[in-house]
Amino acid sequence: MKKLYIAIALLVVILDQATKYLVNNYISPFRTIEILPFLHLVNIRNTGTAFGMFRDWGNGIFIIISLAAIAVIFFMLIKGKEDPLSLSLILGGAIGNLIDRIFRGSVVDFIDVFASGHHWPAFNVADSALTIGIGLIFITLFKPKGSRIKNASGIN
């Protein structure tokens, strides 16, 4: 079963890097492609963390933090005591963004969502996987005791 979750993490990395490859090759920086009235594709580089915070820290520190986080998450996934689906999504997302930091010097963000005057910072497939994985962990943490679901993914 652990191979399944490693495969999920690998699938996240492949989807993330494939979409970023397409963005880099077909969308020039500062160009916007409207998909839906609330969804655009863009080509933005993020040198910071989520929402572009901590840009001044430098790429090296984020590479070190990412490597440490990936090691811990991989260990937790192999150990098998936490929700494996959540961890595999987080692992894949962290690896996808780490690849960008190492080879591009920044993270490629391209999904631009907004509605009713509210604008969410651009993000990517890796960010989506990270967010879903973390959300599943929170669901697991806050589920009622004695719940019949063993983990947020519903897979034991």
Backbone as JSON Lines, residues from 0, in Angstrom:
{"i":0,"aa":"M","n":[0.81,-1.19,0.0],"ca":[0.0,0.0,0.0],"c":[0.86,1.26,0.0]}
{"i":1,"aa":"K","n":[2.04,1.2,0.62],"ca":[2.91,2.38,0.67],"c":[3.35,2.77,-0.73]}
{"i":2,"aa":"K","n":[3.48,1.79,-1.62],"ca":[3.86,2.1,-3.0],"c":[2.79,2.95,-3.68]}
{"i":3,"aa":"L","n":[1.54,2.73,-3.36],"ca":[0.45,3.53,-3.91],"c":[0.62,5.0,-3.54]}
{"i":4,"aa":"Y","n":[0.97,5.26,-2.29],"ca":[1.09,6.64,-1.83],"c":[2.35,7.31,-2.37]}
{"i":5,"aa":"I","n":[3.4,6.55,-2.55],"ca":[4.6,7.1,-3.21],"c":[4.24,7.42,-4.66]}
{"i":6,"aa":"A","n":[3.44,6.56,-5.29],"ca":[3.0,6.81,-6.67],"c":[2.14,8.07,-6.76]}
{"i":7,"aa":"I","n":[1.3,8.3,-5.76],"ca":[0.48,9.53,-5.73],"c":[1.38,10.75,-5.63]}
{"i":8,"aa":"A","n":[2.37,10.7,-4.76],"ca":[3.31,11.82,-4.64],"c":[4.03,12.06,-5.96]}
{"i":9,"aa":"L","n":[4.46,10.98,-6.6],"ca":[5.15,11.09,-7.89],"c":[4.22,11.67,-8.96]}
{"i":10,"aa":"L","n":[2.97,11.27,-8.95],"ca":[2.0,11.81,-9.91],"c":[1.82,13.32,-9.71]}
{"i":11,"aa":"V","n":[1.76,13.76,-8.46],"ca":[1.66,15.19,-8.17],"c":[2.87,15.92,-8.76]}
{"i":12,"aa":"V","n":[4.07,15.38,-8.55],"ca":[5.29,16.01,-9.06],"c":[5.24,16.09,-10.58]}
{"i":13,"aa":"I","n":[4.85,15.0,-11.23],"ca":[4.8,14.96,-12.7],"c":[3.78,15.97,-13.23]}
{"i":14,"aa":"L","n":[2.58,16.0,-12.65],"ca":[1.56,16.97,-13.09],"c":[2.02,18.4,-12.86]}
{"i":15,"aa":"D","n":[2.63,18.63,-11.71],"ca":[3.12,19.96,-11.38],"c":[4.17,20.42,-12.38]}
{"i":16,"aa":"Q","n":[5.17,19.59,-12.61],"ca":[6.26,19.98,-13.5],"c":[5.81,20.06,-14.95]}
{"i":17,"aa":"A","n":[4.89,19.2,-15.36],"ca":[4.37,19.26,-16.73],"c":[3.6,20.55,-16.98]}
{"i":18,"aa":"T","n":[2.76,20.95,-16.01],"ca":[2.01,22.19,-16.19],"c":[2.93,23.4,-16.16]}
{"i":19,"aa":"K","n":[3.94,23.37,-15.31],"ca":[4.89,24.48,-15.27],"c":[5.71,24.55,-16.55]}
{"i":20,"aa":"Y","n":[6.04,23.41,-17.12],"ca":[6.75,23.38,-18.42],"c":[5.89,24.06,-19.49]}
{"i":21,"aa":"L","n":[4.6,23.71,-19.52],"ca":[3.7,24.31,-20.51],"c":[3.58,25.81,-20.3]}
{"i":22,"aa":"V","n":[3.44,26.22,-19.06],"ca":[3.33,27.65,-18.75],"c":[4.59,28.38,-19.2]}
{"i":23,"aa":"N","n":[5.74,27.83,-18.86],"ca":[7.02,28.48,-19.22],"c":[7.21,28.57,-20.72]}
{"i":24,"aa":"N","n":[6.69,27.6,-21.47],"ca":[6.91,27.59,-22.92],"c":[5.81,28.26,-23.73]}
{"i":25,"aa":"Y","n":[4.62,28.46,-23.14],"ca":[3.52,28.98,-23.94],"c":[2.86,30.24,-23.38]}
{"i":26,"aa":"I","n":[3.23,30.65,-22.18],"ca":[2.67,31.88,-21.62],"c":[3.84,32.78,-21.22]}
{"i":27,"aa":"S","n":[3.95,33.91,-21.9],"ca":[5.04,34.82,-21.56],"c":[4.72,35.54,-20.25]}
{"i":28,"aa":"P","n":[5.77,35.94,-19.52],"ca":[5.52,36.67,-18.27],"c":[4.64,37.9,-18.51]}
{"i":29,"aa":"F","n":[3.76,38.14,-17.57],"ca":[2.85,39.29,-17.57],"c":[1.71,39.15,-18.58]}
{"i":30,"aa":"R","n":[1.62,38.01,-19.29],"ca":[0.49,37.75,-20.18],"c":[-0.6,37.06,-19.37]}
{"i":31,"aa":"T","n":[-1.83,37.37,-19.66],"ca":[-2.97,36.76,-18.99],"c":[-3.86,36.09,-20.01]}
{"i":32,"aa":"I","n":[-4.22,34.83,-19.73],"ca":[-5.14,34.09,-20.59],"c":[-6.41,33.82,-19.79]}
{"i":33,"aa":"E","n":[-7.52,34.37,-20.25],"ca":[-8.78,34.16,-19.54],"c":[-9.35,32.8,-19.88]}
{"i":34,"aa":"I","n":[-9.6,31.98,-18.86],"ca":[-10.22,30.67,-19.03],"c":[-11.71,30.8,-18.71]}
{"i":35,"aa":"L","n":[-11.99,31.41,-17.59],"ca":[-13.35,31.71,-17.14],"c":[-13.33,33.13,-16.57]}
{"i":36,"aa":"P","n":[-14.48,33.75,-16.39],"ca":[-14.47,35.12,-15.86],"c":[-13.74,35.27,-14.52]}
{"i":37,"aa":"F","n":[-13.61,34.2,-13.76],"ca":[-12.95,34.24,-12.45],"c":[-11.63,33.48,-12.43]}
{"i":38,"aa":"L","n":[-11.19,32.96,-13.58],"ca":[-10.0,32.12,-13.64],"c":[-9.14,32.5,-14.85]}
{"i":39,"aa":"H","n":[-7.9,32.89,-14.56],"ca":[-6.94,33.21,-15.61],"c":[-5.7,32.36,-15.45]}
{"i":40,"aa":"L","n":[-4.98,32.17,-16.54],"ca":[-3.65,31.57,-16.49],"c":[-2.63,32.69,-16.67]}
{"i":41,"aa":"V","n":[-1.6,32.68,-15.85],"ca":[-0.55,33.69,-15.88],"c":[0.8,32.99,-15.76]}
{"i":42,"aa":"N","n":[1.87,33.73,-15.83],"ca":[3.21,33.18,-15.64],"c":[3.96,34.1,-14.68]}
{"i":43,"aa":"I","n":[3.94,33.7,-13.41],"ca":[4.51,34.53,-12.34],"c":[5.57,33.73,-11.61]}
{"i":44,"aa":"R","n":[6.63,34.4,-11.18],"ca":[7.68,33.76,-10.37],"c":[7.56,34.22,-8.92]}
{"i":45,"aa":"N","n":[7.56,33.25,-8.02],"ca":[7.46,33.53,-6.6],"c":[8.78,33.16,-5.94]}
{"i":46,"aa":"T","n":[9.48,34.14,-5.41],"ca":[10.76,33.89,-4.74],"c":[10.59,33.72,-3.23]}
{"i":47,"aa":"G","n":[9.36,33.88,-2.74],"ca":[9.11,33.75,-1.31],"c":[8.37,32.46,-0.99]}
{"i":48,"aa":"T","n":[7.57,32.53,0.08],"ca":[6.76,31.38,0.47],"c":[5.34,31.63,0.0]}
{"i":49,"aa":"A","n":[4.37,31.01,0.67],"ca":[2.97,31.22,0.32],"c":[2.66,32.72,0.32]}
{"i":50,"aa":"F","n":[1.92,33.15,-0.67],"ca":[1.52,34.55,-0.84],"c":[2.71,35.47,-1.06]}
{"i":51,"aa":"G","n":[3.87,34.91,-1.43],"ca":[5.04,35.72,-1.7],"c":[5.72,36.28,-0.46]}
{"i":52,"aa":"M","n":[5.35,35.77,0.72],"ca":[5.96,36.28,1.96],"c":[7.42,35.86,2.06]}
{"i":53,"aa":"F","n":[8.19,36.6,2.79],"ca":[9.6,36.32,3.1],"c":[10.5,36.27,1.87]}
{"i":54,"aa":"R","n":[10.22,37.08,0.89],"ca":[11.04,37.13,-0.34],"c":[12.49,37.48,-0.06]}
{"i":55,"aa":"D","n":[12.72,38.25,0.98],"ca":[14.07,38.72,1.29],"c":[14.95,37.65,1.92]}
{"i":56,"aa":"W","n":[14.41,36.52,2.29],"ca":[15.19,35.49,2.95],"c":[16.16,34.79,2.02]}
{"i":57,"aa":"G","n":[15.9,34.81,0.76],"ca":[16.78,34.14,-0.21],"c":[16.34,32.71,-0.49]}
{"i":58,"aa":"N","n":[16.62,32.26,-1.68],"ca":[16.19,30.95,-2.15],"c":[16.85,29.81,-1.37]}
{"i":59,"aa":"G","n":[18.1,29.99,-0.95],"ca":[18.83,28.93,-0.27],"c":[18.16,28.44,1.0]}
{"i":60,"aa":"I","n":[17.63,29.36,1.79],"ca":[16.98,28.96,3.04],"c":[15.72,28.15,2.76]}
{"i":61,"aa":"F","n":[14.99,28.5,1.69],"ca":[13.78,27.75,1.35],"c":[14.12,26.36,0.82]}
{"i":62,"aa":"I","n":[15.24,26.23,0.16],"ca":[15.69,24.9,-0.3],"c":[16.01,24.03,0.91]}
{"i":63,"aa":"I","n":[16.72,24.58,1.88],"ca":[17.07,23.82,3.09],"c":[15.81,23.42,3.87]}
{"i":64,"aa":"I","n":[14.9,24.37,4.05],"ca":[13.65,24.07,4.77],"c":[12.85,23.01,4.01]}
{"i":65,"aa":"S","n":[12.79,23.12,2.7],"ca":[12.06,22.14,1.89],"c":[12.66,20.75,2.01]}
{"i":66,"aa":"L","n":[13.98,20.67,1.94],"ca":[14.64,19.36,2.06],"c":[14.35,18.73,3.42]}
{"i":67,"aa":"A","n":[14.41,19.52,4.48],"ca":[14.12,19.0,5.82],"c":[12.67,18.53,5.91]}
{"i":68,"aa":"A","n":[11.75,19.33,5.4],"ca":[10.33,18.98,5.45],"c":[10.05,17.71,4.64]}
{"i":69,"aa":"I","n":[10.66,17.6,3.47],"ca":[10.48,16.42,2.63],"c":[10.98,15.17,3.34]}
{"i":70,"aa":"A","n":[12.12,15.27,4.0],"ca":[12.66,14.12,4.74],"c":[11.71,13.68,5.85]}
{"i":71,"aa":"V","n":[11.18,14.64,6.6],"ca":[10.26,14.31,7.69],"c":[8.97,13.69,7.15]}
{"i":72,"aa":"I","n":[8.42,14.28,6.11],"ca":[7.16,13.79,5.53],"c":[7.36,12.39,4.94]}
{"i":73,"aa":"F","n":[8.48,12.18,4.26],"ca":[8.77,10.87,3.69],"c":[8.88,9.82,4.8]}
{"i":74,"aa":"F","n":[9.57,10.16,5.87],"ca":[9.7,9.26,7.01],"c":[8.33,8.94,7.6]}
{"i":75,"aa":"M","n":[7.48,9.95,7.77],"ca":[6.14,9.74,8.31],"c":[5.3,8.86,7.38]}
{"i":76,"aa":"L","n":[5.45,9.06,6.1],"ca":[4.7,8.27,5.12],"c":[5.14,6.8,5.17]}
{"i":77,"aa":"I","n":[6.43,6.57,5.23],"ca":[6.95,5.2,5.3],"c":[6.57,4.54,6.63]}
{"i":78,"aa":"K","n":[6.62,5.3,7.71],"ca":[6.29,4.77,9.04],"c":[4.82,4.36,9.09]}
{"i":79,"aa":"G","n":[3.96,5.11,8.4],"ca":[2.58,4.72,8.23],"c":[1.63,4.98,9.39]}
{"i":80,"aa":"K","n":[1.95,5.9,10.26],"ca":[1.07,6.16,11.41],"c":[0.11,7.33,11.17]}
{"i":81,"aa":"E","n":[0.37,8.13,10.18],"ca":[-0.49,9.26,9.87],"c":[-1.28,8.95,8.6]}
{"i":82,"aa":"D","n":[-2.17,9.87,8.21],"ca":[-2.98,9.7,7.01],"c":[-2.08,9.69,5.77]}
{"i":83,"aa":"P","n":[-1.93,8.55,5.11],"ca":[-0.97,8.45,4.0],"c":[-1.36,9.28,2.77]}
{"i":84,"aa":"L","n":[-2.65,9.43,2.5],"ca":[-3.04,10.25,1.36],"c":[-2.64,11.7,1.58]}
{"i":85,"aa":"S","n":[-2.9,12.22,2.76],"ca":[-2.52,13.59,3.09],"c":[-1.03,13.79,2.93]}
{"i":86,"aa":"L","n":[-0.26,12.87,3.5],"ca":[1.2,12.98,3.44],"c":[1.72,12.86,2.02]}
{"i":87,"aa":"S","n":[1.12,12.0,1.21],"ca":[1.59,11.86,-0.17],"c":[1.32,13.12,-0.98]}
{"i":88,"aa":"L","n":[0.2,13.78,-0.75],"ca":[-0.09,15.04,-1.43],"c":[0.89,16.13,-1.0]}
{"i":89,"aa":"I","n":[1.16,16.2,0.3],"ca":[2.11,17.19,0.81],"c":[3.51,16.9,0.27]}
{"i":90,"aa":"L","n":[3.9,15.64,0.27],"ca":[5.22,15.26,-0.24],"c":[5.38,15.63,-1.71]}
{"i":91,"aa":"G","n":[4.4,15.29,-2.53],"ca":[4.46,15.63,-3.95],"c":[4.52,17.12,-4.18]}
{"i":92,"aa":"G","n":[3.72,17.88,-3.44],"ca":[3.72,19.34,-3.58],"c":[5.04,19.96,-3.17]}
{"i":93,"aa":"A","n":[5.58,19.47,-2.06],"ca":[6.87,20.01,-1.58],"c":[7.99,19.7,-2.57]}
{"i":94,"aa":"I","n":[8.0,18.5,-3.13],"ca":[9.03,18.15,-4.11],"c":[8.88,18.98,-5.38]}
{"i":95,"aa":"G","n":[7.63,19.16,-5.84],"ca":[7.39,19.95,-7.05],"c":[7.92,21.37,-6.92]}
{"i":96,"aa":"N","n":[7.64,22.02,-5.8],"ca":[8.13,23.38,-5.61],"c":[9.63,23.43,-5.36]}
{"i":97,"aa":"L","n":[10.18,22.38,-4.71],"ca":[11.62,22.32,-4.51],"c":[12.36,22.23,-5.84]}
{"i":98,"aa":"I","n":[11.84,21.46,-6.76],"ca":[12.45,21.35,-8.1],"c":[12.55,22.73,-8.73]}
{"i":99,"aa":"D","n":[11.48,23.52,-8.63],"ca":[11.51,24.89,-9.16],"c":[12.59,25.72,-8.5]}
{"i":100,"aa":"R","n":[12.66,25.67,-7.19],"ca":[13.64,26.48,-6.46],"c":[15.07,26.11,-6.87]}
{"i":101,"aa":"I","n":[15.32,24.83,-7.04],"ca":[16.68,24.39,-7.39],"c":[17.01,24.75,-8.83]}
{"i":102,"aa":"F","n":[16.12,24.48,-9.77],"ca":[16.44,24.64,-11.19],"c":[16.02,25.97,-11.81]}
{"i":103,"aa":"R","n":[15.07,26.69,-11.17],"ca":[14.62,27.96,-11.73],"c":[14.94,29.14,-10.81]}
{"i":104,"aa":"G","n":[15.28,28.86,-9.56],"ca":[15.57,29.93,-8.61],"c":[14.34,30.57,-8.01]}
{"i":105,"aa":"S","n":[13.15,30.11,-8.41],"ca":[11.88,30.6,-7.9],"c":[10.81,29.59,-8.27]}
{"i":106,"aa":"V","n":[9.64,29.76,-7.69],"ca":[8.52,28.86,-7.96],"c":[7.62,29.47,-9.03]}
{"i":107,"aa":"V","n":[7.24,28.67,-10.01],"ca":[6.35,29.12,-11.08],"c":[4.9,28.99,-10.6]}
{"i":108,"aa":"D","n":[4.18,30.11,-10.56],"ca":[2.76,30.12,-10.23],"c":[1.99,30.54,-11.47]}
{"i":109,"aa":"F","n":[0.83,29.93,-11.7],"ca":[0.12,30.23,-12.94],"c":[-1.4,30.21,-12.85]}
{"i":110,"aa":"I","n":[-1.96,29.72,-11.77],"ca":[-3.42,29.7,-11.63],"c":[-3.83,30.96,-10.87]}
{"i":111,"aa":"D","n":[-4.63,31.78,-11.53],"ca":[-5.02,33.08,-10.98],"c":[-6.54,33.1,-10.81]}
{"i":112,"aa":"V","n":[-7.0,33.12,-9.55],"ca":[-8.43,33.04,-9.24],"c":[-8.87,34.31,-8.52]}
{"i":113,"aa":"F","n":[-10.06,34.8,-8.88],"ca":[-10.59,36.0,-8.25],"c":[-12.1,36.04,-8.44]}
{"i":114,"aa":"A","n":[-12.78,36.76,-7.56],"ca":[-14.24,36.92,-7.67],"c":[-14.68,38.09,-6.81]}
{"i":115,"aa":"S","n":[-15.64,38.84,-7.3],"ca":[-16.26,39.94,-6.56],"c":[-15.25,40.88,-5.92]}
{"i":116,"aa":"G","n":[-14.22,41.23,-6.66],"ca":[-13.22,42.16,-6.16],"c":[-12.19,41.53,-5.24]}
{"i":117,"aa":"H","n":[-12.32,40.26,-4.95],"ca":[-11.35,39.55,-4.11],"c":[-10.42,38.75,-5.01]}
{"i":118,"aa":"H","n":[-9.13,38.85,-4.75],"ca":[-8.13,38.2,-5.6],"c":[-7.24,37.31,-4.77]}
{"i":119,"aa":"W","n":[-7.13,36.04,-5.15],"ca":[-6.26,35.09,-4.46],"c":[-4.91,35.12,-5.15]}
{"i":120,"aa":"P","n":[-3.81,35.08,-4.42],"ca":[-2.5,35.06,-5.07],"c":[-2.37,33.85,-6.0]}
{"i":121,"aa":"A","n":[-1.65,34.02,-7.09],"ca":[-1.48,32.93,-8.06],"c":[-0.82,31.73,-7.38]}
{"i":122,"aa":"F","n":[-1.18,30.54,-7.86],"ca":[-0.65,29.31,-7.28],"c":[-0.45,28.28,-8.38]}
{"i":123,"aa":"N","n":[-0.06,27.06,-8.02],"ca":[0.23,26.01,-9.0],"c":[-0.29,24.67,-8.5]}
{"i":124,"aa":"V","n":[-0.02,23.6,-9.25],"ca":[-0.48,22.26,-8.89],"c":[0.13,21.81,-7.56]}
{"i":125,"aa":"A","n":[1.42,22.07,-7.37],"ca":[2.08,21.69,-6.11],"c":[1.43,22.39,-4.93]}
{"i":126,"aa":"D","n":[1.15,23.67,-5.06],"ca":[0.48,24.42,-3.99],"c":[-0.9,23.83,-3.69]}
{"i":127,"aa":"S","n":[-1.62,23.43,-4.74],"ca":[-2.94,22.82,-4.57],"c":[-2.84,21.52,-3.8]}
{"i":128,"aa":"A","n":[-1.87,20.68,-4.16],"ca":[-1.69,19.4,-3.47],"c":[-1.32,19.62,-2.0]}
{"i":129,"aa":"L","n":[-0.43,20.58,-1.76],"ca":[-0.05,20.92,-0.38],"c":[-1.28,21.35,0.42]}
{"i":130,"aa":"T","n":[-2.08,22.23,-0.14],"ca":[-3.25,22.75,0.54],"c":[-4.27,21.65,0.84]}
{"i":131,"aa":"I","n":[-4.52,20.79,-0.14],"ca":[-5.47,19.69,0.06],"c":[-4.92,18.73,1.12]}
{"i":132,"aa":"G","n":[-3.64,18.39,1.05],"ca":[-3.03,17.49,2.03],"c":[-3.11,18.05,3.43]}
{"i":133,"aa":"I","n":[-2.78,19.31,3.6],"ca":[-2.85,19.95,4.92],"c":[-4.3,20.01,5.4]}
{"i":134,"aa":"G","n":[-5.22,20.32,4.49],"ca":[-6.64,20.34,4.84],"c":[-7.13,18.98,5.33]}
{"i":135,"aa":"L","n":[-6.7,17.91,4.65],"ca":[-7.08,16.55,5.08],"c":[-6.52,16.23,6.46]}
{"i":136,"aa":"I","n":[-5.31,16.69,6.73],"ca":[-4.73,16.47,8.06],"c":[-5.56,17.18,9.12]}
{"i":137,"aa":"F","n":[-5.97,18.42,8.85],"ca":[-6.8,19.14,9.82],"c":[-8.14,18.43,10.03]}
{"i":138,"aa":"I","n":[-8.72,17.89,8.96],"ca":[-9.97,17.14,9.11],"c":[-9.74,15.95,10.03]}
{"i":139,"aa":"T","n":[-8.64,15.25,9.83],"ca":[-8.31,14.1,10.68],"c":[-8.12,14.52,12.13]}
{"i":140,"aa":"L","n":[-7.44,15.64,12.34],"ca":[-7.18,16.11,13.71],"c":[-8.44,16.51,14.45]}
{"i":141,"aa":"F","n":[-9.4,17.07,13.72],"ca":[-10.58,17.62,14.37],"c":[-11.84,16.76,14.21]}
{"i":142,"aa":"K","n":[-11.69,15.55,13.67],"ca":[-12.87,14.68,13.55],"c":[-13.31,14.23,14.94]}
{"i":143,"aa":"P","n":[-14.57,13.96,15.11],"ca":[-15.06,13.52,16.42],"c":[-14.41,12.19,16.83]}
{"i":144,"aa":"K","n":[-14.11,12.07,18.12],"ca":[-13.54,10.81,18.62],"c":[-14.56,9.7,18.44]}
{"i":145,"aa":"G","n":[-14.06,8.53,18.09],"ca":[-14.94,7.39,17.87],"c":[-15.54,7.37,16.48]}
{"i":146,"aa":"S","n":[-15.11,8.28,15.62],"ca":[-15.6,8.31,14.25],"c":[-15.2,7.03,13.55]}
{"i":147,"aa":"R","n":[-16.05,6.55,12.67],"ca":[-15.76,5.29,11.98],"c":[-14.7,5.46,10.9]}
{"i":148,"aa":"I","n":[-14.43,6.68,10.46],"ca":[-13.41,6.91,9.45],"c":[-12.05,6.93,10.13]}
{"i":149,"aa":"K","n":[-11.14,6.1,9.68],"ca":[-9.81,6.0,10.32],"c":[-8.94,7.21,10.01]}
{"i":150,"aa":"N","n":[-9.07,7.77,8.79],"ca":[-8.29,8.95,8.42],"c":[-9.1,9.76,7.43]}
{"i":151,"aa":"A","n":[-8.62,10.93,7.11],"ca":[-9.39,11.84,6.26],"c":[-9.64,11.27,4.87]}
{"i":152,"aa":"S","n":[-8.75,10.44,4.37],"ca":[-8.91,9.89,3.03],"c":[-9.91,8.76,3.0]}
{"i":153,"aa":"G","n":[-10.24,8.19,4.19],"ca":[-11.16,7.08,4.23],"c":[-10.51,5.75,3.92]}
{"i":154,"aa":"I","n":[-9.19,5.78,3.69],"ca":[-8.44,4.58,3.36],"c":[-7.65,4.17,4.6]}
{"i":155,"aa":"N","n":[-7.75,2.95,4.99],"ca":[-7.04,2.48,6.18],"c":[-5.68,1.96,5.85]}
